[in-house]
Amino acid sequence: MGRKVSFTKDEFVLRLNGLLSVFALKWQLRIPYKAIKRVYIDEFDPPMWMLKMPGTAIAPLNIFEGSFKFGNEWYFISCEHNVPLVHLEVDGFGKYKYIIFEMENPRAVMIELRKKLRELDE
């Protein structure tokens, strides 16, 4: 899989490798923990009228990479399978409101991220 995550002292880092970074036109997102308002795992079915700006979307193959806009909200989506995905709801992180991505073990990522967010509150 072409995604890696890391947890620094102050931010969550999502790195896209290989073709994923080309399709998404982005190779990493560095998200401050204080900008993350919610993290959960769920499936995601992008609306057909979601605009890619810029990004790559091949809906029949469930491939979505890059920036998308739906209504007045911006999404960063990185997935190529119809599986449960990690969802981050963010506030104060550039234009994005939602960051949704596929990982081999989404539960482990969610648990570690929630742990970091709890430490921030203490």
LINGI-V71835 format. One record per backbone hydrogen bond with DSSP energy under -0.5 kcal/mol. CO is the residue of the C=O (numbers start at 1). NH is the residue of the N-H. E is the energy in kcal/mol with one decimal. If there is no record, write none. Layout:
co->CO nh->NH e->E
co->CO nh->NH e->E
This chain:
co->2 nh->17 e->-3.4
co->4 nh->15 e->-3.4
co->6 nh->8 e->-0.6
co->6 nh->13 e->-2.7
co->10 nh->33 e->-2.0
co->11 nh->8 e->-2.6
co->12 nh->31 e->-3.2
co->13 nh->6 e->-2.0
co->13 nh->15 e->-0.6
co->14 nh->29 e->-2.4
co->15 nh->4 e->-2.2
co->17 nh->20 e->-1.3
co->18 nh->21 e->-0.7
co->18 nh->22 e->-1.0
co->19 nh->23 e->-3.0
co->20 nh->24 e->-2.5
co->21 nh->25 e->-1.0
co->21 nh->26 e->-1.2
co->27 nh->16 e->-2.7
co->29 nh->14 e->-2.6
co->29 nh->31 e->-0.6
co->30 nh->32 e->-0.6
co->31 nh->12 e->-3.1
co->32 nh->35 e->-1.7
co->32 nh->36 e->-0.6
co->33 nh->36 e->-1.4
co->35 nh->37 e->-0.6
co->35 nh->91 e->-2.6
co->38 nh->89 e->-2.7
co->40 nh->87 e->-3.3
co->42 nh->85 e->-3.3
co->44 nh->46 e->-0.6
co->47 nh->50 e->-1.7
co->51 nh->69 e->-2.8
co->54 nh->53 e->-0.6
co->54 nh->67 e->-2.5
co->56 nh->65 e->-2.7
co->58 nh->61 e->-1.5
co->58 nh->63 e->-1.8
co->59 nh->62 e->-1.7
co->62 nh->64 e->-0.6
co->63 nh->58 e->-2.9
co->64 nh->79 e->-2.6
co->65 nh->56 e->-3.2
co->66 nh->77 e->-2.6
co->67 nh->53 e->-3.0
co->68 nh->75 e->-3.2
co->69 nh->51 e->-2.7
co->70 nh->73 e->-2.0
co->73 nh->70 e->-2.5
co->74 nh->97 e->-2.6
co->74 nh->98 e->-1.6
co->75 nh->68 e->-2.7
co->75 nh->77 e->-0.5
co->76 nh->100 e->-3.1
co->77 nh->66 e->-2.1
co->78 nh->102 e->-2.4
co->79 nh->64 e->-2.9
co->81 nh->83 e->-1.5
co->85 nh->42 e->-2.1
co->86 nh->101 e->-2.2
co->87 nh->40 e->-2.0
co->88 nh->90 e->-0.6
co->88 nh->99 e->-2.4
co->89 nh->37 e->-2.9
co->89 nh->38 e->-1.5
co->92 nh->94 e->-0.5
co->93 nh->96 e->-1.1
co->95 nh->74 e->-0.6
co->97 nh->90 e->-2.4
co->98 nh->76 e->-2.3
co->99 nh->88 e->-2.8
co->100 nh->78 e->-2.2
co->101 nh->86 e->-2.7
co->103 nh->106 e->-0.6
co->105 nh->109 e->-1.5
co->106 nh->110 e->-2.6
co->107 nh->111 e->-2.6
co->108 nh->112 e->-2.2
co->109 nh->113 e->-2.5
co->110 nh->114 e->-2.7
co->111 nh->115 e->-2.0
co->112 nh->116 e->-2.1
co->113 nh->117 e->-2.3
co->114 nh->118 e->-2.3
co->115 nh->119 e->-2.2
co->116 nh->120 e->-1.6
co->117 nh->121 e->-1.3
co->118 nh->122 e->-1.1
